[in-house]
Amino acid sequence: MNAELSEIIEWFESDKVSLDEAIEKYEEALTLIAEIEKYLKTAENKIKKITHNQGSSLEKAK
């Protein structure tokens, strides 16, 4: 996902930009950003859960 987004950014920075293609690439980028945000949120929730469970285990061990 990140590599695809980087390619789109490089394309925008090039001299090959046409308006129609730019709109299409922009929409693709928005979709990729949403997917990356979802992936990061899932990872964050997993880390919070692991941290919470680890904290609970430490409390029980006392």
Buried (B, 14 or more C-beta within 10 A) or exposed (E): EEEBBEBBEEBBEEEEEEEEEBEEBEEBBEEBEEEBEEEEEEEEEEEEEEEEEEEEEEEEEE
